[in-house]
């Protein structure tokens, strides 16, 4: 697999944008779920929750009931998410101490956590905090608590690296955040479930075939019934 193969696949179909990826995930979140959104593409999910659906969004820095990004003239400079981006608060939302926020996470009160990742393995292993043992990132951080505490983990990421390497692996080559926790992956090329038999493709970008998707994916793929 290389950058040329990846580029050929990307030009042969209509890949989803980062906003499209987030919108796909937002559409699939069930009514009444308590959801944490990680840094990167996942934070965009808050902007695309259907208006008629109640989803309570948690931010690990101490916000429960986080809404979409504010308009430029409506920014509250005291209200940010874990990625230090300005957010809004929905009616009934609240602030809490950082320790209480992590009690929500560690107490198993989150139905879902949506994270970014560097790699996901076909058995659900998650690698999203460092790319090598000598990475400058000092520690795994809150993602470890989220991966262990949430009832389900979804990952939103690009399908390949800039060099064309697959992010969907037989086994992760980067340090793990948590083993066997990922249930679903949304990329710019496909939506895939992680099952006992590996990755199952639920949906593909317009114009993409399973064969072309397999060409840019290290792990073996199966199509959903």
Phi, psi and omega in degrees: 000135181212178185295329180292316177299314181299317180295322179297319179294318182295324180281342182274350181225188178243088182299151176283146175281173177300321178295319177300317180301313180296320181294322177300314181294317181300320180299330187267354181284125183291159176303136173082003182287144169262122193227133171260138179246125179280178181284148179102219180304322183304327182296337179290342180302324182300333181280352189233014174295127180307140186298332182266012182241131177269112174233124184263115186261132181250140173239132192295344177282359172118037178237133174231122186098038180285137179255192181289173178298144182279158170294153183306329181267007180240018184288130169257110188289353176266354186246104181227164174263187183294340178268011179065028175261146180290137180226178174244171177240129179281160176306129182092353178290164184209165171256159175208165176296150180303321180295320178293324178298318179284339172292326174298315181292306187286341180276002178077027184268356179266127177286330187206143169234131179251118186237159166272167180204157169272321181211149169227132179268160183295345175264007177092003176299142183243129174234108184218016183237340182205150180258357176196169179295336182259015181303147184286346177297123190288334184198167184290333175074200186292342180300327179296316179296318180295317180296326181275330189265331182284150181287335177211148178238126170249148179241135175242123183196167171291149184290326180228164173282174179297335179271002177092006180281138179294139173267348176263111194245159166297309175218140181295140176259352177263161178302136183282142168276317179199145179270137168062032186255338187284132180254333182207148180231132174246123177237182177285354181243336187197163168245126186228140172265145173264118183238178176297339179257015178098205184282129175243124183279121179265329185202148178232155177300150181305133178087358183265140175256161178298323180297317179293321178296319178297327180298333181250017181232124179291314182289152178288139182246147170233150180270143179289149177295000000 
